[in-house]
Amino acid sequence: MKHLTRLTLAATLGASLLPGVALADNPGNGAAKWKKDKPRSEYVIRGAQQDYRACPPGLAKKNNGCRPPGLTQEHHERKRWREGERITGDYILVRDPRRFGLDPRNTYWRSDGYVYRVDRKTGEVLALIGLAQSILGN
């Protein structure tokens, strides 16, 4: 008899808990729960700011869009030297100007994708010839 009383008590207790489970608010996977937390205006402001949560602390401080140091130089603008300026940095000497239809008596350098006629002694730009790709075919 005791066994039947315990079974009835357990069944009654279990049945009394079922309506509470049925009435509970089901948030799903939490997808709609954020709407109830904060007003919409806070999300708009946060969306306008740049989010660095997934960025390591050292890169977040640099304000370069969380790009590693080797990739930040990909989007630099090409420096186009003007007449009278001296080319500093890397340049490539055009060894056979005749081959590209240029005057062989002058000196030509290629720098940042442009071909320049330069003074051999000072490195001063005498004239911008044009894009290296259209002249040299590289």
Backbone hydrogen bonds in HBPLUS format (Angstrom, degrees):
<---DONOR---> <-ACCEPTOR-->    atom                        ^
c    i                          cat <-CA-CA->   ^        H-A-AA   ^      H-
h    n   atom  resd res      DA  || num        DHA   H-A  angle D-A-AA Bond
n    s   type  num  typ     dist DA aas  dist angle  dist       angle   num
A0005-THR N   A0001-MET O   3.07 MM   4  6.37 152.0  2.15 150.6 158.3     1
A0006-ARG N   A0002-LYS O   3.02 MM   4  6.27 161.3  2.05 152.6 156.8     2
A0007-LEU N   A0003-HIS O   3.09 MM   4  6.24 156.3  2.15 143.1 149.8     3
A0008-THR N   A0004-LEU O   3.00 MM   4  6.15 155.0  2.07 142.3 148.8     4
A0009-LEU N   A0005-THR O   2.93 MM   4  6.10 159.4  1.97 147.6 153.6     5
A0010-ALA N   A0006-ARG O   2.92 MM   4  6.09 158.8  1.96 147.8 153.4     6
A0011-ALA N   A0007-LEU O   3.01 MM   4  6.15 154.6  2.07 143.7 150.6     7
A0012-THR N   A0008-THR O   2.94 MM   4  6.10 157.4  1.99 148.8 154.8     8
A0013-LEU N   A0009-LEU O   2.98 MM   4  6.13 161.7  2.01 147.6 152.8     9
A0014-GLY N   A0010-ALA O   2.98 MM   4  6.09 161.2  2.01 145.4 150.6    10
A0015-ALA N   A0011-ALA O   2.95 MM   4  6.05 153.9  2.02 143.9 151.0    11
A0016-SER N   A0012-THR O   3.00 MM   4  6.18 142.5  2.14 142.8 152.4    12
A0017-LEU N   A0014-GLY O   3.30 MM   3  5.35 138.3  2.49  95.9 106.7    13
A0021-VAL N   A0017-LEU O   3.33 MM   4  6.68 149.7  2.43 149.5 157.8    14
A0022-ALA N   A0018-LEU O   3.04 MM   4  6.28 157.3  2.09 154.5 161.1    15
A0023-LEU N   A0019-PRO O   3.05 MM   4  6.17 144.0  2.18 142.3 150.8    16
A0024-ALA N   A0021-VAL O   3.35 MM   3  5.28 153.8  2.42  97.9 105.4    17
A0030-GLY N   A0027-PRO O   3.19 MM   3  5.41 157.5  2.25 119.4 125.1    18
A0036-LYS N   A0033-LYS O   3.15 MM   3  5.65 146.0  2.27 111.0 119.5    19
A0037-ASP N   A0034-TRP O   3.18 MM   3  5.21 144.6  2.31  99.6 109.6    20
A0043-TYR N   A0040-ARG O   3.04 MM   3  5.44 130.7  2.29 108.1 120.5    21
A0044-VAL N   A0040-ARG O   3.28 MM   4  6.67 149.9  2.37 150.0 158.6    22
A0045-ILE N   A0041-SER O   3.19 MM   4  6.43 162.1  2.23 150.2 153.6    23
A0046-ARG N   A0042-GLU O   3.10 MM   4  6.22 159.6  2.14 140.2 146.2    24
A0047-GLY N   A0043-TYR O   2.92 MM   4  6.03 148.3  2.02 141.8 150.1    25
A0048-ALA N   A0044-VAL O   3.18 MM   4  6.42 133.4  2.41 139.2 150.4    26
A0048-ALA N   A0045-ILE O   3.13 MM   3  5.23 134.4  2.35  97.5 109.8    27
A0049-GLN N   A0046-ARG O   3.26 MM   3  5.36 140.2  2.43  98.3 108.7    28
A0055-CYS N   A0052-TYR O   3.11 MM   3  5.05 158.6  2.16 105.2 111.4    29
A0059-LEU N   A0056-PRO O   3.10 MM   3  5.59 125.9  2.40 112.7 125.4    30
A0060-ALA N   A0056-PRO O   3.05 MM   4  6.23 153.3  2.13 157.5 165.8    31
A0062-LYS N   A0059-LEU O   3.20 MM   3  5.38 146.2  2.32 102.7 112.1    32
A0071-LEU N   A0068-PRO O   3.04 MM   3  5.61 144.1  2.18 118.1 127.8    33
A0074-GLU N   A0071-LEU O   3.34 MM   3  5.63 167.2  2.36 109.2 112.9    34
A0085-GLU N   A0082-ARG O   3.13 MM   3  5.72 163.6  2.15 133.7 138.1    35
A0084-GLY N   A0125-VAL O   2.89 MM  41  5.35 168.4  1.90 147.2 148.6    36
A0125-VAL N   A0085-GLU O   2.74 MM  40  5.63 165.9  1.76 166.8 169.0    37
A0087-ILE N   A0123-GLY O   3.25 MM  36  6.06 159.6  2.29 156.7 152.2    38
A0092-ILE N   A0110-ARG O   2.78 MM  18  4.97 151.6  1.86 141.1 150.8    39
A0110-ARG N   A0092-ILE O   2.67 MM  18  4.97 153.0  1.74 143.6 153.3    40
A0094-VAL N   A0108-TYR O   2.90 MM  14  5.42 176.6  1.90 149.8 148.7    41
A0099-ARG N   A0096-ASP O   3.20 MM   3  5.71 137.3  2.39 110.8 120.3    42
A0100-PHE N   A0097-PRO O   3.03 MM   3  5.47 145.1  2.16 109.3 118.8    43
A0102-LEU N   A0097-PRO O   2.90 MM   5  4.87 162.3  1.93 142.8 138.0    44
A0101-GLY N   A0098-ARG O   3.12 MM   3  5.05 168.9  2.13 107.9 110.1    45
A0106-ASN N   A0103-ASP O   3.35 MM   3  5.95 166.5  2.37 116.3 120.1    46
A0118-VAL N   A0107-THR O   2.89 MM  11  5.68 159.0  1.94 150.3 157.3    47
A0109-TRP N   A0116-TYR O   2.89 MM   7  5.33 153.5  1.97 147.9 156.4    48
A0116-TYR N   A0109-TRP O   2.77 MM   7  5.33 165.2  1.79 161.8 167.0    49
A0111-SER N   A0114-TYR O   2.91 MM   3  5.48 154.0  1.98 154.8 162.0    50
A0114-TYR N   A0111-SER O   3.08 MM   3  5.48 164.7  2.10 117.6 122.5    51
A0132-ALA N   A0113-GLY O   2.75 MM  19  5.23 176.2  1.75 136.8 137.8    52
A0115-VAL N   A0130-GLY O   2.81 MM  15  5.55 162.2  1.84 165.9 171.8    53
A0129-ILE N   A0115-VAL O   2.83 MM  14  5.38 150.1  1.92 147.9 155.1    54
A0117-ARG N   A0127-ALA O   2.83 MM  10  5.12 166.5  1.85 151.3 156.1    55
A0126-LEU N   A0117-ARG O   2.70 MM   9  5.46 161.0  1.74 155.2 159.8    56
A0127-ALA N   A0117-ARG O   3.17 MM  10  5.12 147.0  2.28 140.8 141.3    57
A0119-ASP N   A0124-GLU O   2.89 MM   5  5.32 154.3  1.96 147.5 155.9    58
A0123-GLY N   A0119-ASP O   2.89 MM   4  5.18 151.0  1.98 143.0 150.0    59
A0135-ILE N   A0131-LEU O   3.21 MM   4  6.44 149.7  2.30 147.6 156.5    60
A0136-LEU N   A0132-ALA O   2.66 MM   4  5.36 153.0  1.73 145.4 154.4    61
A0137-GLY N   A0133-GLN O   3.07 MM   4  4.79 130.6  2.33 109.8 121.1    62
